[in-house]
Amino acid sequence: MVLGNSAISGNVRIENTALVKDAAISGNAVVKGNALVIGGTIADSAIVRGQAFAENDMLWDNAIIGMRAKVSNYKLHGSIEVGGDVIVYNNTGDCDNGVYFRMTNYYEDNLLECDGRTASHPDNLDVNNSITPFTQDEMDLACNCDNYPGCLIVGVDERLPIVSDSDYLVFPNPASNSVTFRKKHPNKNNVNITLYNTLNNPVLTKTLNALDEIQLDVSRLAEGIYIALISEDGKIVESMKIILHR
């Protein structure tokens, strides 16, 4: 976006989601990425990129502001590159060489040293702790295209209820086309059984006045894991995991 009283000329490129307001940009200058330029002049082959914020600066030659740097009221030219977490503002600042990625103090006027340092200089090291990536074993899913749904059913007995101390038996589990619920101690309570999928959406509901044993037709449900909530007289008394596998 180009806003306000901006003046764009030459072979300038403003790309991606960059925003320019009230700035004069000329030559082969580039503003790209998520960069924000407000006021100032950018000329020659200067670049503002990344998440950088350039405010009322003068950039020319091959100067670069990048990464997350914020630079205000500064003159940058020559081969200088400012990036990282640097915050610089100074009405008399003028620098033409060096690479500066280090964190600086927002509450002070900061002058860059212009000492020709490189990107590998100790002061340019990241202030954050190093990152240790997860191993491939840690990132692998328990279930994937090669072993699904077999990984869901290992060690599950066909007639074993998921909740061992439940007042209900559910079998077979894993199931294919039907699931039977049997109450160990039948009573005359009104019973409601609802199956929920992994998105917590109800997919099957059965209500009856009293339950001794009931069979649910699950042949139209997709393979996977479901949760059965059993209510008696409006009060949830059991929750069970049901596995459908064909």
MONORTA-V674214 format. One record per residue. N is the residue number from 0. SS is DSSP state (alpha for helix, beta for strand, coil for the rest). PHI is phi in whole degrees, 0 to 359 (999 if undefined). OMEGA is omega in whole degrees, 0 to 359 (NA if undefined). Layout:
# MONORTA-V674214
n->N ss->SS phi->PHI omega->OMEGA
n->N ss->SS phi->PHI omega->OMEGA
This chain:
# MONORTA-V674214
n->0 ss->coil phi->999 omega->176
n->1 ss->beta phi->237 omega->188
n->2 ss->beta phi->234 omega->172
n->3 ss->coil phi->66 omega->183
n->4 ss->coil phi->261 omega->180
n->5 ss->coil phi->291 omega->177
n->6 ss->beta phi->233 omega->184
n->7 ss->beta phi->246 omega->181
n->8 ss->coil phi->211 omega->178
n->9 ss->coil phi->76 omega->182
n->10 ss->coil phi->256 omega->183
n->11 ss->coil phi->299 omega->174
n->12 ss->beta phi->237 omega->173
n->13 ss->beta phi->241 omega->194
n->14 ss->coil phi->233 omega->175
n->15 ss->coil phi->59 omega->180
n->16 ss->coil phi->249 omega->179
n->17 ss->coil phi->293 omega->179
n->18 ss->beta phi->228 omega->179
n->19 ss->beta phi->236 omega->179
n->20 ss->beta phi->222 omega->174
n->21 ss->coil phi->57 omega->181
n->22 ss->coil phi->242 omega->175
n->23 ss->beta phi->252 omega->184
n->24 ss->beta phi->234 omega->186
n->25 ss->coil phi->213 omega->178
n->26 ss->coil phi->70 omega->179
n->27 ss->coil phi->252 omega->183
n->28 ss->coil phi->295 omega->182
n->29 ss->beta phi->226 omega->171
n->30 ss->beta phi->236 omega->187
n->31 ss->coil phi->211 omega->184
n->32 ss->coil phi->71 omega->175
n->33 ss->coil phi->254 omega->184
n->34 ss->coil phi->293 omega->178
n->35 ss->beta phi->234 omega->178
n->36 ss->beta phi->238 omega->178
n->37 ss->beta phi->235 omega->179
n->38 ss->coil phi->70 omega->176
n->39 ss->coil phi->80 omega->180
n->40 ss->beta phi->229 omega->177
n->41 ss->beta phi->228 omega->186
n->42 ss->coil phi->218 omega->179
n->43 ss->coil phi->57 omega->182
n->44 ss->coil phi->248 omega->180
n->45 ss->coil phi->292 omega->184
n->46 ss->beta phi->226 omega->168
n->47 ss->beta phi->238 omega->189
n->48 ss->coil phi->213 omega->179
n->49 ss->coil phi->66 omega->178
n->50 ss->coil phi->258 omega->187
n->51 ss->coil phi->293 omega->179
n->52 ss->beta phi->232 omega->179
n->53 ss->beta phi->249 omega->186
n->54 ss->beta phi->232 omega->177
n->55 ss->coil phi->56 omega->180
n->56 ss->coil phi->260 omega->170
n->57 ss->beta phi->244 omega->179
n->58 ss->beta phi->240 omega->174
n->59 ss->coil phi->205 omega->189
n->60 ss->coil phi->57 omega->182
n->61 ss->coil phi->247 omega->182
n->62 ss->coil phi->297 omega->181
n->63 ss->beta phi->227 omega->166
n->64 ss->beta phi->241 omega->185
n->65 ss->coil phi->213 omega->181
n->66 ss->coil phi->56 omega->182
n->67 ss->coil phi->245 omega->185
n->68 ss->coil phi->292 omega->172
n->69 ss->beta phi->235 omega->182
n->70 ss->beta phi->231 omega->181
n->71 ss->beta phi->232 omega->172
n->72 ss->coil phi->56 omega->185
n->73 ss->coil phi->231 omega->173
n->74 ss->beta phi->253 omega->179
n->75 ss->beta phi->233 omega->181
n->76 ss->coil phi->204 omega->183
n->77 ss->coil phi->67 omega->184
n->78 ss->coil phi->249 omega->186
n->79 ss->coil phi->292 omega->172
n->80 ss->beta phi->227 omega->178
n->81 ss->beta phi->242 omega->182
n->82 ss->coil phi->202 omega->179
n->83 ss->coil phi->60 omega->180
n->84 ss->coil phi->250 omega->183
n->85 ss->coil phi->290 omega->170
n->86 ss->beta phi->233 omega->185
n->87 ss->beta phi->229 omega->170
n->88 ss->beta phi->208 omega->180
n->89 ss->coil phi->189 omega->184
n->90 ss->coil phi->296 omega->181
n->91 ss->coil phi->255 omega->183
n->92 ss->coil phi->294 omega->182
n->93 ss->beta phi->208 omega->184
n->94 ss->beta phi->218 omega->185
n->95 ss->coil phi->231 omega->178
n->96 ss->coil phi->200 omega->178
n->97 ss->coil phi->99 omega->178
n->98 ss->beta phi->238 omega->187
n->99 ss->beta phi->228 omega->180
n->100 ss->coil phi->244 omega->189
n->101 ss->coil phi->284 omega->176
n->102 ss->coil phi->286 omega->176
n->103 ss->coil phi->237 omega->186
n->104 ss->coil phi->268 omega->183
n->105 ss->coil phi->298 omega->189
n->106 ss->coil phi->270 omega->178
n->107 ss->coil phi->230 omega->170
n->108 ss->coil phi->288 omega->185
n->109 ss->coil phi->246 omega->176
n->110 ss->coil phi->249 omega->176
n->111 ss->coil phi->290 omega->186
n->112 ss->coil phi->289 omega->183
n->113 ss->coil phi->52 omega->186
n->114 ss->coil phi->248 omega->175
n->115 ss->coil phi->74 omega->182
n->116 ss->coil phi->294 omega->180
n->117 ss->coil phi->255 omega->181
n->118 ss->coil phi->295 omega->182
n->119 ss->coil phi->270 omega->178
n->120 ss->coil phi->300 omega->181
n->121 ss->alpha phi->307 omega->180
n->122 ss->alpha phi->289 omega->179
n->123 ss->alpha phi->263 omega->181
n->124 ss->coil phi->293 omega->182
n->125 ss->coil phi->295 omega->180
n->126 ss->coil phi->284 omega->180
n->127 ss->coil phi->275 omega->177
n->128 ss->coil phi->293 omega->178
n->129 ss->coil phi->294 omega->182
n->130 ss->coil phi->261 omega->174
n->131 ss->coil phi->255 omega->183
n->132 ss->coil phi->295 omega->173
n->133 ss->coil phi->295 omega->176
n->134 ss->coil phi->286 omega->179
n->135 ss->alpha phi->297 omega->178
n->136 ss->alpha phi->298 omega->179
n->137 ss->alpha phi->289 omega->182
n->138 ss->alpha phi->274 omega->182
n->139 ss->coil phi->296 omega->177
n->140 ss->coil phi->283 omega->177
n->141 ss->coil phi->297 omega->178
n->142 ss->coil phi->243 omega->177
n->143 ss->coil phi->219 omega->185
n->144 ss->coil phi->296 omega->182
n->145 ss->coil phi->278 omega->185
n->146 ss->coil phi->239 omega->180
n->147 ss->coil phi->279 omega->2
n->148 ss->coil phi->262 omega->182
n->149 ss->alpha phi->304 omega->181
n->150 ss->alpha phi->291 omega->182
n->151 ss->alpha phi->277 omega->193
n->152 ss->coil phi->242 omega->182
n->153 ss->coil phi->298 omega->174
n->154 ss->coil phi->77 omega->180
n->155 ss->coil phi->265 omega->179
n->156 ss->coil phi->284 omega->186
n->157 ss->coil phi->301 omega->185
n->158 ss->coil phi->244 omega->182
n->159 ss->coil phi->267 omega->176
n->160 ss->coil phi->294 omega->180
n->161 ss->coil phi->296 omega->178
n->162 ss->coil phi->263 omega->189
n->163 ss->coil phi->294 omega->181
n->164 ss->coil phi->262 omega->182
n->165 ss->coil phi->289 omega->173
n->166 ss->coil phi->276 omega->181
n->167 ss->beta phi->236 omega->169
n->168 ss->beta phi->256 omega->175
n->169 ss->beta phi->228 omega->182
n->170 ss->beta phi->203 omega->347
n->171 ss->coil phi->290 omega->180
n->172 ss->coil phi->209 omega->15
n->173 ss->coil phi->293 omega->181
n->174 ss->beta phi->244 omega->179
n->175 ss->coil phi->244 omega->184
n->176 ss->coil phi->245 omega->180
n->177 ss->beta phi->210 omega->177
n->178 ss->beta phi->231 omega->179
n->179 ss->beta phi->253 omega->174
n->180 ss->beta phi->252 omega->179
n->181 ss->beta phi->231 omega->179
n->182 ss->beta phi->272 omega->182
n->183 ss->beta phi->294 omega->182
n->184 ss->beta phi->235 omega->184
n->185 ss->beta phi->302 omega->175
n->186 ss->beta phi->215 omega->183
n->187 ss->coil phi->256 omega->178
n->188 ss->coil phi->291 omega->172
n->189 ss->coil phi->291 omega->187
n->190 ss->beta phi->239 omega->175
n->191 ss->beta phi->233 omega->177
n->192 ss->beta phi->240 omega->180
n->193 ss->beta phi->233 omega->175
n->194 ss->beta phi->263 omega->178
n->195 ss->beta phi->243 omega->176
n->196 ss->coil phi->275 omega->184
n->197 ss->coil phi->290 omega->175
n->198 ss->coil phi->268 omega->179
n->199 ss->coil phi->68 omega->176
n->200 ss->coil phi->259 omega->177
n->201 ss->beta phi->291 omega->183
n->202 ss->beta phi->240 omega->181
n->203 ss->beta phi->201 omega->181
n->204 ss->beta phi->226 omega->177
n->205 ss->beta phi->224 omega->180
n->206 ss->beta phi->236 omega->178
n->207 ss->beta phi->210 omega->186
n->208 ss->coil phi->286 omega->179
n->209 ss->coil phi->211 omega->186
n->210 ss->beta phi->234 omega->165
n->211 ss->beta phi->252 omega->176
n->212 ss->beta phi->206 omega->179
n->213 ss->beta phi->217 omega->179
n->214 ss->beta phi->246 omega->178
n->215 ss->beta phi->255 omega->176
n->216 ss->beta phi->277 omega->181
n->217 ss->coil phi->245 omega->185
n->218 ss->coil phi->295 omega->182
n->219 ss->coil phi->268 omega->180
n->220 ss->coil phi->272 omega->179
n->221 ss->coil phi->289 omega->175
n->222 ss->coil phi->299 omega->178
n->223 ss->beta phi->143 omega->183
n->224 ss->beta phi->255 omega->178
n->225 ss->beta phi->229 omega->175
n->226 ss->beta phi->248 omega->177
n->227 ss->beta phi->258 omega->174
n->228 ss->beta phi->257 omega->181
n->229 ss->beta phi->248 omega->180
n->230 ss->beta phi->245 omega->173
n->231 ss->beta phi->239 omega->182
n->232 ss->coil phi->53 omega->176
n->233 ss->coil phi->85 omega->181
n->234 ss->beta phi->246 omega->180
n->235 ss->beta phi->292 omega->182
n->236 ss->beta phi->245 omega->182
n->237 ss->beta phi->214 omega->167
n->238 ss->beta phi->226 omega->185
n->239 ss->beta phi->226 omega->174
n->240 ss->beta phi->268 omega->178
n->241 ss->beta phi->244 omega->180
n->242 ss->beta phi->247 omega->177
n->243 ss->beta phi->254 omega->183
n->244 ss->coil phi->214 omega->181
n->245 ss->coil phi->233 omega->NA
